[in-house]
């Protein structure tokens, strides 16, 4: 699965709920997940780190959907330099 497919999946599963919650509340949930990731990293639990990284990515994709940003396109624009 690439980023575009992941973003589409998150939109299919959660976009309606995310729209109802709004971008600022959705961002708050994202920040909470980042905190949980920090705790998992500090605790050294690989399984928890994997789970929290997945959660952080999902919430980031939710935010991107709400603000109409294609994450894969934005990432390539920022980090993939053409020769």
DSSP file (Angstrom, degrees, kcal/mol; ACC not computed):
  #  RESIDUE AA STRUCTURE BP1 BP2  ACC     N-H-->O    O-->H-N    N-H-->O    O-->H-N    TCO  KAPPA ALPHA  PHI   PSI    X-CA   Y-CA   Z-CA
    1    1 A X              0   0    0      0, 0.0     2,-0.1     0, 0.0     0, 0.0   0.000 360.0 360.0 360.0 132.4    0.0    0.0    0.0
    2    2 A X     >  -     0   0    0      1,-0.1     4,-2.4     0, 0.0     5,-0.2  -0.455 360.0 -94.5 -97.1 177.0    1.4    3.4   -0.9
    3    3 A X  H  > S+     0   0    0      1,-0.2     4,-2.9     2,-0.2     5,-0.2   0.883 123.7  54.4 -60.3 -39.7    0.6    6.7    0.8
    4    4 A X  H  > S+     0   0    0      1,-0.2     4,-2.4     2,-0.2    -1,-0.2   0.926 110.2  46.3 -61.0 -44.6   -2.2    7.6   -1.6
    5    5 A X  H  > S+     0   0    0      2,-0.2     4,-2.4     1,-0.2    -1,-0.2   0.895 112.8  50.4 -65.0 -39.7   -3.9    4.3   -1.0
    6    6 A X  H  X S+     0   0    0     -4,-2.4     4,-2.4     2,-0.2    -2,-0.2   0.924 110.9  48.5 -63.9 -43.7   -3.5    4.8    2.8
    7    7 A X  H  X S+     0   0    0     -4,-2.9     4,-2.1     1,-0.2    -2,-0.2   0.904 111.7  49.7 -64.0 -40.5   -5.0    8.3    2.6
    8    8 A X  H  X S+     0   0    0     -4,-2.4     4,-2.6    -5,-0.2    -1,-0.2   0.898 109.8  51.4 -63.6 -40.6   -7.9    7.0    0.5
    9    9 A X  H  X S+     0   0    0     -4,-2.4     4,-2.5     2,-0.2     5,-0.2   0.931 110.1  48.3 -62.7 -45.7   -8.6    4.2    3.0
   10   10 A X  H  X S+     0   0    0     -4,-2.4     4,-2.9     1,-0.2     5,-0.5   0.886 111.6  50.9 -63.3 -38.1   -8.6    6.7    6.0
   11   11 A X  H  X S+     0   0    0     -4,-2.1     4,-1.9     3,-0.2     5,-0.4   0.934 110.7  48.7 -62.6 -45.2  -11.0    8.9    4.0
   12   12 A X  H  < S+     0   0    0     -4,-2.6    -2,-0.2     1,-0.2    -1,-0.2   0.906 120.1  37.2 -61.4 -42.0  -13.3    6.0    3.3
   13   13 A X  H  < S+     0   0    0     -4,-2.5    -2,-0.2    -5,-0.2    -1,-0.2   0.855 136.2   9.3 -79.4 -35.9  -13.3    4.9    6.9
   14   14 A X  H  X S+     0   0    0     -4,-2.9     4,-3.2    -5,-0.2     5,-0.3   0.504  88.5 101.2-130.6  -5.7  -13.3    8.2    8.8
   15   15 A X  H  X S+     0   0    0     -4,-1.9     4,-2.8    -5,-0.5     5,-0.2   0.893  88.1  49.4 -58.9 -42.7  -13.8   11.3    6.6
   16   16 A X  H  > S+     0   0    0     -5,-0.4     4,-1.8     1,-0.2    -1,-0.2   0.937 115.5  43.6 -61.3 -45.4  -17.4   11.8    7.5
   17   17 A X  H  > S+     0   0    0      2,-0.2     4,-1.9     1,-0.2    -2,-0.2   0.911 113.7  51.7 -64.8 -42.8  -16.7   11.5   11.3
   18   18 A X  H  X S+     0   0    0     -4,-3.2     4,-2.8     1,-0.2    -2,-0.2   0.897 107.8  51.9 -63.1 -40.4  -13.6   13.7   10.9
   19   19 A X  H  < S+     0   0    0     -4,-2.8    -1,-0.2    -5,-0.3    -2,-0.2   0.907 109.3  50.3 -61.6 -40.8  -15.6   16.4    9.2
   20   20 A X  H  < S+     0   0    0     -4,-1.8    -1,-0.2    -5,-0.2    -2,-0.2   0.860 113.9  44.6 -64.7 -35.4  -18.2   16.4   12.0
   21   21 A X  H  < S-     0   0    0     -4,-1.9     4,-0.4    -5,-0.1    -2,-0.2   0.854 109.5-136.4 -76.4 -37.0  -15.4   16.7   14.5
   22   22 A X     X  -     0   0    0     -4,-2.8     4,-2.0    -5,-0.2     5,-0.2  -0.052  22.2 -78.8  94.4 161.5  -13.6   19.5   12.6
   23   23 A X  H  > S+     0   0    0      1,-0.2     4,-2.4     2,-0.2     5,-0.1   0.872 124.2  50.6 -68.0 -39.2  -10.0   20.1   11.8
   24   24 A X  H  > S+     0   0    0      2,-0.2     4,-1.7     1,-0.2    -1,-0.2   0.909 113.3  44.5 -70.7 -40.5   -9.0   21.5   15.2
   25   25 A X  H  > S+     0   0    0     -4,-0.4     4,-1.8     2,-0.2    -1,-0.2   0.882 113.6  51.5 -68.2 -37.5  -10.5   18.7   17.3
   26   26 A X  H  X S+     0   0    0     -4,-2.0     4,-2.0     1,-0.2    -2,-0.2   0.902 108.0  52.4 -64.5 -40.2   -9.0   16.2   14.8
   27   27 A X  H  X S+     0   0    0     -4,-2.4     4,-2.4     1,-0.2    -1,-0.2   0.871 105.2  55.8 -62.4 -36.6   -5.6   17.9   15.3
   28   28 A X  H  X S+     0   0    0     -4,-1.7     4,-2.1     2,-0.2    -1,-0.2   0.908 106.8  49.2 -61.9 -42.2   -6.0   17.5   19.0
   29   29 A X  H  X S+     0   0    0     -4,-1.8     4,-2.1     2,-0.2    -1,-0.2   0.899 109.2  53.6 -62.5 -40.3   -6.4   13.8   18.6
   30   30 A X  H  X S+     0   0    0     -4,-2.0     4,-2.1     1,-0.2    -2,-0.2   0.930 108.1  49.4 -58.7 -47.2   -3.3   13.7   16.4
   31   31 A X  H  X S+     0   0    0     -4,-2.4     4,-2.1     1,-0.2    -1,-0.2   0.887 108.2  53.8 -62.1 -39.4   -1.3   15.5   19.1
   32   32 A X  H  X S+     0   0    0     -4,-2.1     4,-2.0     1,-0.2    -1,-0.2   0.916 108.2  50.0 -60.1 -42.9   -2.6   13.0   21.7
   33   33 A X  H  X S+     0   0    0     -4,-2.1     4,-2.2     2,-0.2    -2,-0.2   0.866 106.6  54.7 -65.4 -36.0   -1.4   10.1   19.5
   34   34 A X  H  X S+     0   0    0     -4,-2.1     4,-2.3     2,-0.2    -1,-0.2   0.908 107.6  51.1 -62.4 -40.4    2.1   11.8   19.2
   35   35 A X  H  X S+     0   0    0     -4,-2.1     4,-2.1     1,-0.2    -2,-0.2   0.902 108.6  50.4 -61.7 -41.6    2.2   11.8   23.0
   36   36 A X  H  X S+     0   0    0     -4,-2.0     4,-2.1     1,-0.2    -1,-0.2   0.868 108.9  52.5 -65.2 -36.0    1.4    8.1   23.1
   37   37 A X  H  X S+     0   0    0     -4,-2.2     4,-2.6     2,-0.2    -2,-0.2   0.912 107.1  52.6 -64.3 -42.4    4.1    7.5   20.6
   38   38 A X  H  X S+     0   0    0     -4,-2.3     4,-2.7     1,-0.2    -2,-0.2   0.920 109.2  49.4 -58.7 -44.3    6.6    9.4   22.8
   39   39 A X  H  X S+     0   0    0     -4,-2.1     4,-2.1     1,-0.2    -1,-0.2   0.904 110.6  50.1 -62.1 -41.6    5.6    7.2   25.7
   40   40 A X  H  X>S+     0   0    0     -4,-2.1     5,-1.3     2,-0.2     4,-0.9   0.899 111.8  47.9 -64.3 -40.7    6.1    4.0   23.7
   41   41 A X  H ><5S+     0   0    0     -4,-2.6     3,-0.7     1,-0.2    -2,-0.2   0.937 112.6  48.1 -65.2 -46.2    9.5    5.2   22.5
   42   42 A X  H 3<5S+     0   0    0     -4,-2.7    -1,-0.2     1,-0.2    -2,-0.2   0.844 112.1  50.6 -63.1 -33.0   10.5    6.1   26.1
   43   43 A X  H 3<5S-     0   0    0     -4,-2.1    -1,-0.2    -5,-0.2    -2,-0.2   0.638 103.4-134.5 -79.5 -14.9    9.3    2.7   27.3
   44   44 A X  T <<5 +     0   0    0     -4,-0.9     2,-0.9    -3,-0.7    -3,-0.2   0.684  51.1 149.5  71.9  18.0   11.2    0.9   24.6
   45   45 A X     >< -     0   0    0     -5,-1.3     4,-2.5     1,-0.2    -1,-0.2  -0.756  31.2-165.4 -91.0 105.0    8.2   -1.3   23.7
   46   46 A X  H  > S+     0   0    0     -2,-0.9     4,-2.4     1,-0.2     5,-0.2   0.878  87.4  52.2 -58.5 -42.2    8.6   -2.2   19.9
   47   47 A X  H  > S+     0   0    0      1,-0.2     4,-2.1     2,-0.2    -1,-0.2   0.915 111.8  46.1 -62.3 -43.5    5.0   -3.4   19.6
   48   48 A X  H  > S+     0   0    0      2,-0.2     4,-2.8     1,-0.2     5,-0.2   0.884 110.3  54.2 -66.6 -38.4    3.6   -0.3   21.2
   49   49 A X  H  X S+     0   0    0     -4,-2.5     4,-2.6    -9,-0.3     5,-0.2   0.931 108.9  48.3 -60.2 -45.3    5.9    1.9   19.0
   50   50 A X  H  X S+     0   0    0     -4,-2.4     4,-2.1     1,-0.2    -2,-0.2   0.927 113.3  47.4 -60.5 -45.4    4.6    0.2   15.8
   51   51 A X  H  X S+     0   0    0     -4,-2.1     4,-2.1     1,-0.2    -2,-0.2   0.919 114.4  45.8 -62.9 -44.8    0.9    0.6   17.0
   52   52 A X  H  X S+     0   0    0     -4,-2.8     4,-2.9     2,-0.2    -1,-0.2   0.860 109.5  54.2 -71.2 -35.0    1.4    4.3   17.9
   53   53 A X  H  X S+     0   0    0     -4,-2.6     4,-2.4    -5,-0.2    -1,-0.2   0.917 109.5  49.2 -61.9 -41.6    3.3    5.1   14.6
   54   54 A X  H  X S+     0   0    0     -4,-2.1     4,-2.4    -5,-0.2    -2,-0.2   0.910 112.0  48.5 -62.5 -41.8    0.3    3.6   12.7
   55   55 A X  H  X S+     0   0    0     -4,-2.1     4,-2.6     2,-0.2     5,-0.2   0.923 110.6  50.2 -63.9 -44.5   -2.1    5.7   14.8
   56   56 A X  H  X S+     0   0    0     -4,-2.9     4,-2.4     1,-0.2    -2,-0.2   0.921 112.0  48.3 -60.8 -43.9    0.0    8.9   14.2
   57   57 A X  H  X S+     0   0    0     -4,-2.4     4,-2.6     2,-0.2    -1,-0.2   0.924 110.8  50.8 -62.6 -44.1    0.0    8.2   10.5
   58   58 A X  H  X S+     0   0    0     -4,-2.4     4,-1.9     1,-0.2    -2,-0.2   0.922 112.5  45.5 -61.1 -44.8   -3.7    7.6   10.4
   59   59 A X  H  X S+     0   0    0     -4,-2.6     4,-2.2     2,-0.2    -1,-0.2   0.873 111.5  52.9 -68.1 -35.8   -4.5   10.8   12.3
   60   60 A X  H  X S+     0   0    0     -4,-2.4     4,-2.5    -5,-0.2    -2,-0.2   0.915 109.5  49.1 -62.6 -42.4   -2.1   12.8   10.1
   61   61 A X  H  X S+     0   0    0     -4,-2.6     4,-2.3     2,-0.2    -2,-0.2   0.866 108.2  54.6 -64.9 -35.6   -3.9   11.4    7.0
   62   62 A X  H  X S+     0   0    0     -4,-1.9     4,-2.1     2,-0.2    -2,-0.2   0.925 109.4  46.9 -62.0 -44.7   -7.2   12.4    8.5
   63   63 A X  H  X S+     0   0    0     -4,-2.2     4,-2.0     1,-0.2    -2,-0.2   0.931 110.5  52.5 -62.1 -45.2   -6.0   16.0    8.9
   64   64 A X  H  <>S+     0   0    0     -4,-2.5     5,-2.6     1,-0.2     4,-0.4   0.901 108.6  50.8 -58.7 -41.0   -4.6   16.0    5.4
   65   65 A X  H ><5S+     0   0    0     -4,-2.3     3,-0.9     1,-0.2    -1,-0.2   0.912 109.2  51.1 -62.6 -41.6   -8.0   14.9    4.1
   66   66 A X  H 3<5S+     0   0    0     -4,-2.1    -1,-0.2     1,-0.2    -2,-0.2   0.843 116.5  39.2 -66.3 -33.1   -9.8   17.6    6.0
   67   67 A X  T 3<5S-     0   0    0     -4,-2.0    -1,-0.2    -5,-0.1    -2,-0.2   0.290 113.7-116.2-101.6  10.0   -7.5   20.3    4.6
   68   68 A X  T < 5 +     0   0    0     -3,-0.9     2,-0.5    -4,-0.4    -3,-0.2   0.922  61.2 148.7  58.6  52.3   -7.4   18.8    1.1
   69   69 A X      < -     0   0    0     -5,-2.6     2,-0.8    -8,-0.1    -1,-0.2  -0.976  45.7-139.2-116.7 127.6   -3.7   18.0    1.0
   70   70 A X     >  -     0   0    0     -2,-0.5     4,-2.6     1,-0.2     5,-0.2  -0.774  16.7-159.6 -81.9 109.0   -2.4   15.0   -1.0
   71   71 A X  H  > S+     0   0    0     -2,-0.8     4,-2.8     1,-0.2     5,-0.2   0.898  86.9  50.1 -63.1 -44.1    0.2   13.6    1.4
   72   72 A X  H  > S+     0   0    0      1,-0.2     4,-2.5     2,-0.2    -1,-0.2   0.931 113.4  46.1 -61.5 -45.0    2.1   11.6   -1.2
   73   73 A X  H  > S+     0   0    0      2,-0.2     4,-2.4     1,-0.2    -2,-0.2   0.918 114.0  48.5 -63.2 -44.2    2.3   14.6   -3.6
   74   74 A X  H  X S+     0   0    0     -4,-2.6     4,-1.9     2,-0.2    -2,-0.2   0.898 111.9  49.7 -64.1 -40.8    3.3   17.0   -0.7
   75   75 A X  H  X S+     0   0    0     -4,-2.8     4,-3.1    -5,-0.2     5,-0.5   0.935 112.2  46.9 -64.3 -46.7    6.0   14.6    0.4
   76   76 A X  H  X S+     0   0    0     -4,-2.5     4,-2.0    -5,-0.2    -2,-0.2   0.906 110.7  52.7 -62.1 -41.4    7.5   14.1   -3.0
   77   77 A X  H  < S+     0   0    0     -4,-2.4    -1,-0.2    -5,-0.2    -2,-0.2   0.885 118.0  37.3 -60.8 -38.7    7.4   17.9   -3.6
   78   78 A X  H  < S+     0   0    0     -4,-1.9    -2,-0.2    -5,-0.2    -1,-0.2   0.872 132.4  19.9 -81.6 -39.2    9.4   18.5   -0.4
   79   79 A X  H  < S+     0   0    0     -4,-3.1     2,-0.8    -5,-0.2    -3,-0.2   0.628 101.7  78.9-115.7 -16.4   11.8   15.5   -0.4
   80   80 A X     <  -     0   0    0     -4,-2.0     2,-0.5    -5,-0.5    -1,-0.1  -0.849  61.6-163.1-101.8 110.8   12.2   14.0   -3.8
   81   81 A X        -     0   0    0     -2,-0.8     2,-0.2    -3,-0.0    -4,-0.1  -0.792  11.4-138.0 -94.6 127.7   14.5   16.1   -5.9
   82   82 A X              0   0    0     -2,-0.5    -1,-0.0     1,-0.1    -2,-0.0  -0.559 360.0 360.0 -81.7 150.4   14.5   15.6   -9.6
   83   83 A X              0   0    0     -2,-0.2    -1,-0.1     0, 0.0    -2,-0.0   0.444 360.0 360.0 -86.3 360.0   17.8   15.5  -11.4
